[in-house]
Amino acid sequence: MSKKVFVGGLAWATTDDKLREFFSQAGKVVSATVITDRMSGRSKGFGFVEYETEEEAQKAITELNGKELDGRKVAVNEARPMVPREQRFGGGGSFGGGRNDRGGRRDSR
């Protein structure tokens, strides 16, 4: 059964291939993905690495957490399951505050 780890603190220049190469020290990497912004295509500074076994993933957490990759110390943790958007923000309601009778202004003009 495969197991994913979360990798934070990535340099903007880190690519999927560099991530795969670095994390292959801990075991057989099934996939390595740097998460990018949809609009700009720029790295968000984190990614995920998937290993074939839980033992390899644990080895990566133990041995590679705090190590330097592309000039940055990376944080390596067990990946948590993604939470659906509705649950992340309390049911998918509005994000803003309420308006008042002055068109949203909070001062007393």
C-alpha positions in Angstrom: 0.0 0.0 0.0 1.4 3.4 -1.0 1.9 6.3 1.5 2.2 10.0 0.8 4.3 12.5 2.7 3.9 16.3 2.7 6.9 18.4 1.9 6.9 22.1 3.0 9.4 24.9 2.6 10.3 24.2 -1.0 12.4 26.7 -3.0 10.5 28.3 -5.9 13.0 26.6 -8.3 12.3 23.0 -7.0 10.8 20.9 -9.8 9.0 17.5 -9.7 12.2 15.8 -10.9 14.4 17.4 -8.3 11.8 16.4 -5.6 11.8 12.8 -6.9 15.5 12.6 -7.0 16.0 14.0 -3.5 13.4 11.8 -1.9 14.5 8.6 -3.6 17.2 8.5 -0.9 14.5 7.1 1.4 13.0 4.5 -1.0 11.1 3.9 -4.2 9.2 7.1 -5.1 5.9 6.4 -6.9 5.2 10.1 -7.6 6.6 13.5 -6.7 4.6 16.6 -7.2 5.3 20.3 -6.5 2.0 22.1 -6.1 1.7 25.1 -8.3 -0.7 28.1 -8.6 -3.3 27.5 -11.4 -3.1 31.1 -12.6 0.6 31.9 -12.5 2.1 28.4 -12.7 4.5 29.3 -9.9 5.3 26.9 -7.1 3.3 27.3 -3.9 6.3 26.1 -1.9 5.0 22.7 -1.0 4.4 19.3 -2.5 3.8 15.6 -2.0 5.9 12.5 -2.4 4.3 9.1 -2.6 6.2 5.9 -1.7 5.4 2.3 -2.3 5.4 1.4 1.4 4.6 3.1 4.7 8.1 2.1 5.9 9.7 4.1 3.1 7.5 7.1 3.9 8.4 6.9 7.6 12.1 6.7 6.7 11.7 9.9 4.6 10.0 11.7 7.5 12.8 10.6 9.9 15.8 11.1 7.7 14.9 14.0 5.4 12.9 16.4 7.7 15.0 19.5 8.2 17.5 18.6 5.4 18.4 21.1 2.7 17.0 20.9 -0.8 17.8 23.7 -3.3 19.1 25.9 -0.5 16.0 25.5 1.8 15.4 23.3 4.8 12.3 21.3 4.0 9.7 20.1 6.5 8.6 16.5 5.9 5.4 15.2 7.6 2.8 12.5 7.0 0.3 13.8 4.5 -3.3 14.2 5.8 -6.4 13.5 3.6 -7.7 16.4 1.7 -10.8 18.0 3.3 -13.6 18.9 0.9 -14.0 22.7 0.4 -17.4 22.9 2.1 -15.9 21.6 5.3 -12.9 23.9 5.2 -14.8 27.1 5.5 -17.8 26.1 7.6 -20.3 24.9 5.1 -19.5 27.0 2.0 -21.2 30.2 3.2 -20.1 33.7 2.3 -16.5 34.8 3.1 -17.2 38.5 3.9 -18.8 40.3 6.8 -22.2 41.9 6.7 -22.9 45.3 5.1 -24.2 48.1 7.1 -26.5 51.0 5.9 -23.5 53.1 4.9 -22.5 50.9 2.0 -20.1 48.8 3.9 -18.2 51.6 5.6 -17.4 51.2 9.2 -16.6 54.8 10.1 -19.3 57.2 11.4 -19.5 59.6 8.4 
